Structure formats: C-alpha cells, structure tokens
Amino acid sequence: MSGFPATSFSFRHVFSPPSLWNARGVYKDARKCSQNRHRLAMTRAASARPLSLTTTTNTSMASTTHATPTAFISGPLEPTPEFFTTHYISRLSSAIAAGHAFIIGPSRGTDALALSHLLQAGVAPTRITVFLRESETRWGARFRRMGVKVVVSGRSHTDRDAAMTAASDYDILRYLTEAEARALYGDKFRPRVSGTEKNEIRRRELVAATSLRVNGEL
C-alpha cells in the first residue's frame, strides 16, 4: 500500500477531496480508510501478483472491448522526469505504435506529461480524451483548443476516475510502493491508498466481474 505525507511533494490533493484529510495528511474518515484497507486486502488476496510490486496494468488486464483499444493513463501528481521516463515512456510508445487510444485526467504531473508526450509523438488529438469532473468544466476550452476530446463525468475525483476506467480497456500506471514511499518520506510516511492504486484496484474488480459474467457465474 502506498503512503504519502502532507508535504509539498504530496500526491494526495489531486486524488481525494481535501475535506477527508487533516493537517498531517491522515484520513479523518476512519470508516472510509478502513473500507479502503479491506478492499485492498481482498484484492491482494485474489491476485497472483502483489499490488505493492505493480509497475503497470497491461492489456492482459483488459476489462472491456472497444473498437480501438483504449489506455487509461494515471499516476502521481508530482513525478520526477526520471520517474515518468522509467515507468511510462516505453509503455506509451508500445501503445502508440499499436494505434491505441488514450484517456487521461486534467491534472498536472503525470496527466500533463502524458498529454504532452502523446501530442509530441504525433498521436492524433482525436485519439486522446480528457475527462473532467463537473467542477473542472472551465478547463474544457483549453483542451478543446488542442484538438483532443473532452468528456465531463462525475462530481468527485473518484466518480471521474471510475468513468475513465469504464471507458477504457486497460491501464498504464505506476504508484510508489510502500517501501519506496517509506524511503522517500522517512518519519513523515503515512500509509494510504493513492488514487492511482485505486484505479488499479477498480480495474481488477471489473476484470473479475467481467470474467464471472462471461463464465455465467454472475
């Protein structure tokens, strides 16, 4: 499970409402935090691959089938250039070469780096869709001027991210493992499930549910 302290390098603000956090970056809603830990534990138990070792979810984790395979790109709010290069460039290059489409959010960090990389790599803007939540509609004009598609969905980050999962086939993502977070933050480390990790958990649950429906078990 990933952990992020309340520092200037915190990734939490883009993924969850500030009202859920106290000044130290710890969930105020203990019940919600407990539910997240339970969901994570259940997902890890059902998975053959530990989530803490995840670097990306690939097409073998596809949960739906679209005419054009679509990748949902997500990640930290403040990744270093080295982090993005190491964990995203090769996977984006493979998806670009395969002619896939892309879904991203409107935030700085991974979202902005991914959008810039895709456009600079020559990906047609019509193959890129930026999802906004309802309170982010003011940003729509800026993205439309780039030629990309814009979809408004959900009142919260979680609602928007869930819509992005449903509209895509697989994920290109990377979040800090607990060991990496502890090494980075030291005594300031606080355990939590990041928005990016929640995206992976949601995909695993969707894949599992899809498999059950296909096999007539649901």
C-alpha positions, 0 to 999 in steps of 0.5 A: 500500500502506498503512503504519502505525507502532507508535504509539498511533494504530496500526491494526495490533493489531486486524488481525494477531496481535501475535506477527508484529510487533516493537517498531517495528511491522515484520513479523518474518515476512519470508516472510509480508510478502513473500507479502503484497507479491506478492499485492498486486502481482498484484492491482494488476496485474489491476485497472483501478483502483489499490488505493492510490486505493480509497475503497470496494468497491461492489456492482459488486464483488459476489462472491456472491448472497444473498437480501438483499444483504449489506455487509461493513463494515471499516476502521481501528481508530482513525478520526477522526469526520471520517474515518468521516463522509467515507468511510462515512456516505453509503455506509451510508445508500445501503445502508440505504435499499436494505434491505441487510444488514450484517456487521461485526467486534467491534472498536472504531473503525470496527466500533463506529461502524458498529454504532452508526450502523446501530442509530441509523438504525433498521436492524433488529438482525436485519439486522446480524451480528457475527462473532467469532473463537473467542477473542472468544466472551465478547463474544457476550452483549453483542451478543446483548443488542442484538438483532443476530446473532452468528456465531463463525468462525475462530481468527485475525483473518484466518480471521474476516475471510475468513468475513465476506467469504464471507458477504457480497456486497460491501464498504464500506471505506476504508484510508489510502493510502500517501501519506496514511499517509506524511503522517500518520506522517512518519519513523515510516511503515512500509509494510504491508498493513492488514487492511482492504486485505486484505479488499479484496484477498480480495474481488477474488480471489473476484470473479475466481474467481467470474467464471472459474467462471461463464465455465467457465474454472475 
